Amino acid sequence: MTLPFHPPYSVFISYPDEDKNFKDITVAFLTLMDITCYVAEHQPRAGEEIWDKITPMIQPSSRVLLLYTRFAPDSDWIKNEIRIARTFKKKFIPVKEDDIDLPPPVKGGDKEYITFDRNRFIDTLWKICDQVREYRDKIPHVFHFTVNHGATNKKLIVTPWNGVAYWTDSYVDSLVTGGQVQETEIDFACWEPLFFSQWPAMHGLYLINRPPKPHELGF
């Protein structure tokens, strides 16, 4: 039996300090799903720039999970995290408490959200896990294989929902540059000519020996 292939996936979690316990539970469950979670330490450090502190965690993240509870509108940390996420054109998974409006940068005319229920948080948590899993399974991922630290380069893009891998082209490169597709670099010490065509089969993937067409990537 071949297990589903799941490329690396990560979320940055933005939350108010007052709801740290809900954040901790969410991190624990997503980690069990093999989701990497990034969380900024809110404790101020003299001389440290907020941008430098938050950017290294938001930039590599696939999505931003926003726990926008009743305490969020007064959180300067959340305001900064939203601003930085928007700078990098990150997409949000909003989790909103009743009677609290999402901020304009996240809101959007038809933006859907997960309802945050602090009295029945387990229901909220299952919805978060389902949403993150759905996004992970529907987003392509580029694997950049380098040999001798870049002397030879090969790239494959994987579409996990159908278990297919393609060679990349300039269109795929533009998606990576624009932040729509994440890329993982794998470096090897020696040159193995057959490895790149064998790698998909090693992971239960079918290699189509051409670059993908845009509709095949879901864009």
C-alpha positions as CSV (number, residue, x, y, z in Angstrom):
1,M,0.0,0.0,0.0
2,T,1.4,3.4,-1.1
3,L,0.9,6.2,1.4
4,P,-0.2,9.6,0.2
5,F,2.8,11.8,-0.6
6,H,2.7,15.1,1.4
7,P,5.2,17.8,0.5
8,P,6.6,20.0,3.3
9,Y,3.9,22.3,4.6
10,S,3.9,25.0,7.3
11,V,1.7,27.6,8.9
12,F,2.6,30.7,10.8
13,I,0.1,31.1,13.7
14,S,-0.9,34.7,14.7
15,Y,-2.7,34.9,18.1
16,P,-3.3,37.3,21.0
17,D,-1.4,36.6,24.2
18,E,-4.7,36.1,26.2
19,D,-5.4,33.0,24.1
20,K,-2.0,31.4,24.3
21,N,-3.5,28.2,25.6
22,F,-5.6,27.8,22.4
23,K,-2.6,28.4,20.3
24,D,-0.6,25.8,22.2
25,I,-3.3,23.2,21.7
26,T,-3.5,24.0,18.0
27,V,0.3,23.7,17.6
28,A,0.2,20.3,19.3
29,F,-2.5,18.9,17.0
30,L,-1.0,20.3,13.7
31,T,2.4,19.0,14.6
32,L,0.9,15.5,14.9
33,M,-0.3,16.0,11.3
34,D,3.3,16.7,10.3
35,I,2.6,20.4,9.8
36,T,5.4,22.7,10.8
37,C,4.2,25.6,13.0
38,Y,5.9,28.9,13.3
39,V,5.0,31.2,16.3
40,A,6.7,34.5,17.1
41,E,7.8,35.0,20.7
42,H,5.9,38.1,21.9
43,Q,8.3,38.9,24.7
44,P,10.0,42.1,23.7
45,R,13.8,42.2,23.4
46,A,15.6,45.4,23.7
47,G,17.2,46.5,20.4
48,E,15.5,43.8,18.3
49,E,13.4,44.9,15.3
50,I,9.9,43.4,15.1
51,W,10.3,43.0,11.3
52,D,13.5,41.0,11.8
53,K,11.9,38.8,14.5
54,I,8.7,37.9,12.6
55,T,9.9,37.8,8.9
56,P,12.0,34.6,9.1
57,M,8.9,32.7,10.3
58,I,6.3,34.2,8.0
59,Q,8.3,34.2,4.8
60,P,8.8,30.4,4.5
61,S,5.2,29.6,5.7
62,S,2.7,28.2,3.3
63,R,-0.3,30.0,5.1
64,V,-1.0,32.2,8.0
65,L,-3.4,30.8,10.6
66,L,-5.0,33.9,12.2
67,L,-6.7,33.3,15.6
68,Y,-8.8,36.5,15.6
69,T,-10.5,36.4,18.9
70,R,-12.1,39.1,21.1
71,F,-8.6,40.1,22.2
72,A,-7.1,40.4,18.7
73,P,-8.2,43.9,17.7
74,D,-6.1,45.4,20.6
75,S,-3.0,43.3,19.9
76,D,-0.2,45.3,18.3
77,W,1.6,42.0,17.6
78,I,-1.2,40.7,15.4
79,K,-1.4,44.0,13.5
80,N,2.4,43.7,12.8
81,E,2.1,40.1,11.8
82,I,-0.8,40.8,9.4
83,R,1.1,43.7,7.9
84,I,4.2,41.5,7.3
85,A,2.2,38.6,6.0
86,R,0.5,40.9,3.5
87,T,3.9,42.2,2.4
88,F,4.8,38.7,1.4
89,K,1.4,38.1,-0.2
90,K,0.6,35.3,2.2
91,K,-2.9,33.8,2.2
92,F,-4.7,33.6,5.5
93,I,-6.8,30.9,7.3
94,P,-9.0,33.2,9.4
95,V,-10.5,31.8,12.7
96,K,-12.9,34.4,14.0
97,E,-14.8,34.8,17.2
98,D,-18.5,35.8,17.0
99,D,-19.2,39.6,17.0
100,I,-15.6,40.4,16.1
101,D,-15.0,41.8,12.6
102,L,-11.9,40.6,10.7
103,P,-9.5,43.5,9.9
104,P,-9.7,45.0,6.4
105,P,-6.4,43.4,5.1
106,V,-7.9,39.9,5.8
107,K,-11.6,40.5,5.5
108,G,-12.4,40.7,1.8
109,G,-15.9,40.7,0.3
110,D,-16.4,37.0,0.1
111,K,-13.8,35.8,2.6
112,E,-14.9,32.7,4.5
113,Y,-13.7,31.9,8.0
114,I,-13.7,29.3,10.7
115,T,-15.9,30.2,13.7
116,F,-13.9,30.3,17.0
117,D,-15.9,28.9,19.9
118,R,-13.9,29.1,23.1
119,N,-16.6,27.0,25.0
120,R,-16.3,24.2,22.5
121,F,-12.8,24.7,21.2
122,I,-12.5,21.0,20.2
123,D,-15.0,21.7,17.4
124,T,-13.0,24.7,16.3
125,L,-9.8,22.6,16.4
126,W,-11.2,19.9,14.1
127,K,-12.2,22.5,11.6
128,I,-8.8,24.1,11.7
129,C,-7.1,20.7,11.2
130,D,-9.4,19.8,8.3
131,Q,-8.8,23.2,6.6
132,V,-5.1,23.0,6.9
133,R,-5.0,19.4,5.7
134,E,-7.2,20.4,2.7
135,Y,-4.9,23.3,1.7
136,R,-1.8,21.1,2.2
137,D,-3.1,18.4,-0.1
138,K,-4.2,20.9,-2.8
139,I,-1.0,23.0,-3.1
140,P,1.9,22.0,-5.5
141,H,5.4,22.0,-4.2
142,V,8.8,22.4,-6.0
143,F,11.8,20.2,-5.1
144,H,15.1,21.8,-6.2
145,F,17.8,19.2,-6.4
146,T,21.4,20.5,-6.5
147,V,24.6,18.6,-6.9
148,N,27.9,20.0,-5.5
149,H,26.2,23.0,-4.1
150,G,24.6,24.2,-7.3
151,A,27.0,22.9,-10.0
152,T,24.1,20.9,-11.4
153,N,20.4,21.8,-10.9
154,K,17.2,19.8,-11.5
155,K,13.7,20.8,-10.4
156,L,10.5,18.8,-10.1
157,I,7.1,20.2,-9.1
158,V,4.7,17.8,-7.3
159,T,0.9,17.9,-7.3
160,P,0.1,15.8,-4.2
161,W,-3.7,15.5,-4.9
162,N,-3.1,13.2,-7.9
163,G,0.4,11.9,-7.1
164,V,2.1,13.4,-10.1
165,A,5.5,15.1,-10.6
166,Y,6.6,17.3,-13.6
167,W,9.8,19.0,-14.6
168,T,9.7,22.7,-14.1
169,D,9.9,25.6,-16.5
170,S,10.0,29.4,-16.4
171,Y,6.3,29.5,-15.5
172,V,6.8,27.4,-12.4
173,D,9.8,29.5,-11.5
174,S,7.6,32.6,-11.6
175,L,5.1,31.0,-9.2
176,V,8.0,30.3,-6.8
177,T,9.3,33.8,-7.1
178,G,5.8,35.2,-6.5
179,G,5.3,33.2,-3.4
180,Q,2.4,31.1,-4.8
181,V,4.5,27.9,-4.6
182,Q,7.0,26.9,-2.0
183,E,10.4,25.3,-2.9
184,T,12.6,22.9,-1.0
185,E,16.2,22.5,-1.9
186,I,17.9,19.1,-1.6
187,D,21.7,19.0,-2.0
188,F,23.8,16.0,-2.9
189,A,27.5,15.4,-2.7
190,C,27.8,13.4,-5.9
191,W,26.2,13.3,-9.4
192,E,23.8,10.4,-9.9
193,P,22.2,10.9,-13.4
194,L,19.3,8.5,-12.8
195,F,18.3,9.8,-9.4
196,F,16.1,12.7,-10.6
197,S,13.9,10.4,-12.7
198,Q,13.8,7.7,-10.0
199,W,13.0,10.0,-7.1
200,P,9.2,10.3,-7.9
201,A,8.8,6.5,-8.1
202,M,10.7,6.2,-4.8
203,H,7.9,8.3,-3.2
204,G,5.0,6.7,-5.0
205,L,4.7,9.5,-7.6
206,Y,4.2,9.3,-11.4
207,L,6.6,11.4,-13.4
208,I,5.3,13.1,-16.5
209,N,8.3,13.9,-18.6
210,R,7.4,17.5,-19.4
211,P,6.6,20.8,-17.6
212,P,3.0,21.1,-16.3
213,K,0.3,23.2,-17.9
214,P,-1.2,25.9,-15.7
215,H,-4.5,24.2,-15.2
216,E,-2.7,21.1,-14.1
217,L,-1.4,23.0,-11.1
218,G,-4.7,24.4,-10.1
219,F,-4.0,28.0,-11.0
